[in-house]
Amino acid sequence: MQTEETQMKQAFENAQNLDESQNIEEIATENVEAQNDVEPEVENASEENQESTFDVKEILAENEQLRLQMTALETKHKDEIDRLVRAVAETENQKKRIEADVERERKYGNEKLLKALIPVVDSLELALQHTDPNNEAVKPTIEGVQNTVTLLLKELSKFGVTVVDPLNQPFDPNLHQAISMAPSNEVEANCVMSVMQKGYTLNGRVVRPAMVIVSRGAPQEANAEEAKNTINIEA
């Protein structure tokens, strides 16, 4: 009886040992298979790393080439912008010059015509000065000439013509031409005491200055001024 129990116990232990041996073999087989599976993955990863390193170099080279192309395009674009800016500036300057020429022609284009008409006005005014207004025989003629002068000056004023008649006004060298100076008790010093010939301007530009005689002031003041000038010269 004890022998059978011993045999049964021995058989159970043998079976248990057999199962453990089989489990160990299975685990070892699984480890080998896992190792075999890992090795290709490692090899693939190494190959991928090599391929990745090669791709990075190509990308860097392409980036450098693109950078050079961008630099060239930026330089070309900058040059084109500079040329465009210069062209626009030159166009604006030319436009301003043309506008200035047009404005100058508009304002002073009639200067030659005015210079041709000024002697006509002078002749008509001279005729009025030497005509007796109390003479009934020539009175209609005087009125006709006066109306002609008035109408002519009125029409000229529409084109920017202004008469310079500076009697009793301060002498202005920009508008007046002094032909002499004389003492006067009635006109202050350095003022126009007589207008020998009227002047004319066209839109502010002097076409002909007025020819005038300038007052030295009262005779006493004139003598004192002359004496002062003499002393300054001798000194």
C-alpha angles and dihedrals in degrees: 000000000000090000092057091050090049091050092048091049090049091050091050092052091048091052091048091050090049091054092049090049091051091049091050091050091048092050091048090049091050091050091051092049091047090050090049089050093048095050095062089046090053090047091048091048090051091050090047090051090051091048090046091052090051092050092052091057091051091048091050091050091049091048091052091050091049090048091054091048091050091050091051092048092048091051091048091046091050092050091050091049091050091051090047092050091049091048091050091048092049090048091051092049091049090048091052091048091050091048090049091050091049092048092047091049091048093051101037105021090103095053094104091050090049092051088052093050097045094077089051091055090046091053093049093048091047089053090053092050092055096045124093107236090198093061105103092199094064098029094101089050091050091051091049092051092046091051090049092053092046093049093046093051091045092054092045090053089061087065094050099270116148127186116229108212104156101176110161090359126122114274113261115191090200092062105018135062113206113213095178146345127233137176117257134181092200103045123058120242117278092019127117110262098175136018112214095178129006120239131223135210129194113211090330096316116116110241094173127359119229113257107226146167113232124215121239091199128241115351092249092051090045092052092047090050091050091050091050092050090049092053091049091051093049091048 
